[in-house]
Amino acid sequence: MKKALVIGGAGFIGSHLVDALVEKGYSVYVLDNLSNGKRELVNKKATLQVGDIRNPKDLAEAFKNIGEGAYVFHLACLPRVQFSIDFPRESHDANINGTLNVFLAARDAKAKRVVYSASSSAYGDQDALPLVETMKPNPKSPYGLQKHVGELYAKIASEVYGLETISLRYFNVFGPRQDPDGSYAQAIPKFLKQAKEGKPITITGDGEQTRDCTHVRDVVRANILAAESPKVGKGEVINIGGGKSYSVNQMAKLIGGKISYIPARLEPKATLADIRLAKKLLGWEPQMTLEEGIAELKKLYGI
Ligand SMILES: NC(=O)c1ccc[n+]([C@@H]2O[C@H](COP(=O)([O-])OP(=O)(O)OC[C@H]3O[C@@H](n4cnc5c(N)ncnc54)[C@H](O)[C@@H]3O)[C@@H](O)[C@H]2O)c1
């Protein structure tokens, strides 16, 4: 039986990944400190250890319990650009120090491979679109920098310590279970909740900023391919995006309802993924469009 350790497996993307791995017959162990994740999102067939990647002892316990040769999916993180601007030390500690701890623990435990959840925020603003992996990273926030450092550590872990690693740079992931609440909520779940409650959809800036959006089930498929593909494992960085971009105004229109504009915040003007490398190395292509994904979510929200 294949074994998987999903770090951050009680969160939005991680919990979907755990479901898919269980479905594929993996024995799944989850490590999560439940700072943002929820116990009830963790599949009942998986084992949950409540622990923290900032604490090497918690990681050692998780790796001891899962044993040698496990596939490791590292999603644990304090996400959101604005959160990292407000709390740079806290996010640095989890996202950089915690991530280094994960790679070292995986090396010590002779893990099969670590799939690191990276982010398109490493690109920051670039002169041209689409965003290609060969472009020089230009992060514009502590979060973007921290996620990029994680990729660099993944590559070093492979080159220096011989640990198989790969980094997947996700572009705006959306789908069921995404938290619509709080000041750091992402646009799509926040808009859905506002529409459901009959409130105006609040768009930052003029809404003409564009985003490449990726459905969570496509991201999950990419993770499993990245873990199993014989063509990768040397710290490659690969975009995982929908390959199409939409303005925030277009997203709001797909959801429907009144709109209200609020002050702009620090965010890139445009993101659009070049997804040729994912196809070449992983045989991966997105299967869900934003229109299909939002239609599914509107049903779930009862809109
Ligand atoms: N959602 C997106 O649009 C998006 C885009 C790009 C990259 N990513 C990356 O994907 C990963 C998962 O994101 P998500 O949207 O599912 O976020 P999430 O907050 O729902 O999941 C992260 C999980 O990590 C856990 N966690 C946080 N700090 C921890 C710590 N110190 N020790 C153990 N567990 C800890 C949280 O409790 C949570 O369950 C993150 O690494 C994020 O940077 C997400």
The ligand as an SDF file (V2000), in Angstrom:
LIG
                    3D

 44 48  0  0  0  0  0  0  0  0999 V2000
   -5.5510   28.7430   -2.1250 N   0  0  0  0  0  0  0  0  0  0  0  0
   -4.8130   29.2840   -3.0820 C   0  0  0  0  0  0  0  0  0  0  0  0
   -5.3190   30.0130   -3.9490 O   0  0  0  0  0  0  0  0  0  0  0  0
   -3.3270   29.0160   -3.1630 C   0  0  0  0  0  0  0  0  0  0  0  0
   -2.6010   29.5920   -4.2280 C   0  0  0  0  0  0  0  0  0  0  0  0
   -1.2390   29.3690   -4.2990 C   0  0  0  0  0  0  0  0  0  0  0  0
   -0.6130   28.5610   -3.3670 C   0  0  0  0  0  0  0  0  0  0  0  0
   -1.3370   28.0150   -2.3470 N   0  0  0  0  0  0  0  0  0  0  0  0
   -0.6300   27.1900   -1.3550 C   0  0  0  0  0  0  0  0  0  0  0  0
   -1.3420   25.9980   -1.1320 O   0  0  0  0  0  0  0  0  0  0  0  0
   -1.1760   25.5710    0.2190 C   0  0  0  0  0  0  0  0  0  0  0  0
   -2.5310   25.2840    0.8420 C   0  0  0  0  0  0  0  0  0  0  0  0
   -3.3250   26.4660    0.7890 O   0  0  0  0  0  0  0  0  0  0  0  0
   -4.8420   26.5010    1.2560 P   0  0  0  0  0  0  0  0  0  0  0  0
   -5.5060   27.5320    0.4420 O   0  0  0  0  0  0  0  0  0  0  0  0
   -5.3920   25.1310    1.3000 O   0  0  0  0  0  0  0  0  0  0  0  0
   -4.6680   27.1170    2.7260 O   0  0  0  0  0  0  0  0  0  0  0  0
   -5.2920   26.6360    4.1200 P   0  0  0  0  0  0  0  0  0  0  0  0
   -4.9870   27.7300    5.0970 O   0  0  0  0  0  0  0  0  0  0  0  0
   -6.7030   26.2260    3.9490 O   0  0  0  0  0  0  0  0  0  0  0  0
   -4.4160   25.3430    4.4680 O   0  0  0  0  0  0  0  0  0  0  0  0
   -3.1780   25.4080    5.1160 C   0  0  0  0  0  0  0  0  0  0  0  0
   -3.1890   24.4230    6.2750 C   0  0  0  0  0  0  0  0  0  0  0  0
   -1.9210   24.4990    6.9550 O   0  0  0  0  0  0  0  0  0  0  0  0
   -2.1780   24.4260    8.3630 C   0  0  0  0  0  0  0  0  0  0  0  0
   -1.0460   25.0790    9.0350 N   0  0  0  0  0  0  0  0  0  0  0  0
   -0.7360   26.3880    9.0650 C   0  0  0  0  0  0  0  0  0  0  0  0
    0.3630   26.5860    9.7670 N   0  0  0  0  0  0  0  0  0  0  0  0
    0.7630   25.3670   10.2150 C   0  0  0  0  0  0  0  0  0  0  0  0
    1.8430   24.9400   11.0240 C   0  0  0  0  0  0  0  0  0  0  0  0
    2.7220   25.7970   11.5420 N   0  0  0  0  0  0  0  0  0  0  0  0
    1.9600   23.6090   11.2750 N   0  0  0  0  0  0  0  0  0  0  0  0
    1.0550   22.7170   10.7890 C   0  0  0  0  0  0  0  0  0  0  0  0
    0.0070   23.0820   10.0190 N   0  0  0  0  0  0  0  0  0  0  0  0
   -0.1260   24.3960    9.7440 C   0  0  0  0  0  0  0  0  0  0  0  0
   -3.4880   25.1460    8.5630 C   0  0  0  0  0  0  0  0  0  0  0  0
   -4.1530   24.7810    9.7660 O   0  0  0  0  0  0  0  0  0  0  0  0
   -4.2660   24.7330    7.3270 C   0  0  0  0  0  0  0  0  0  0  0  0
   -5.0320   23.5590    7.5640 O   0  0  0  0  0  0  0  0  0  0  0  0
   -0.3840   26.6690    0.9220 C   0  0  0  0  0  0  0  0  0  0  0  0
    0.9540   26.2680    0.9830 O   0  0  0  0  0  0  0  0  0  0  0  0
   -0.5270   27.8700   -0.0010 C   0  0  0  0  0  0  0  0  0  0  0  0
    0.5800   28.7300    0.0480 O   0  0  0  0  0  0  0  0  0  0  0  0
   -2.6820   28.2300   -2.2240 C   0  0  0  0  0  0  0  0  0  0  0  0
  1  2  1  0
  2  3  2  0
  2  4  1  0
  4  5  1  0
  4 44  2  0
  5  6  2  0
  6  7  1  0
  7  8  2  0
  8  9  1  0
  8 44  1  0
  9 10  1  0
  9 42  1  0
 10 11  1  0
 11 12  1  0
 11 40  1  0
 12 13  1  0
 13 14  1  0
 14 15  2  0
 14 16  1  0
 14 17  1  0
 17 18  1  0
 18 19  2  0
 18 20  1  0
 18 21  1  0
 21 22  1  0
 22 23  1  0
 23 24  1  0
 23 38  1  0
 24 25  1  0
 25 26  1  0
 25 36  1  0
 26 27  1  0
 26 35  1  0
 27 28  2  0
 28 29  1  0
 29 30  1  0
 29 35  2  0
 30 31  1  0
 30 32  2  0
 32 33  1  0
 33 34  2  0
 34 35  1  0
 36 37  1  0
 36 38  1  0
 38 39  1  0
 40 41  1  0
 40 42  1  0
 42 43  1  0
M  CHG  2   8   1  16  -1
M  END
$$$$
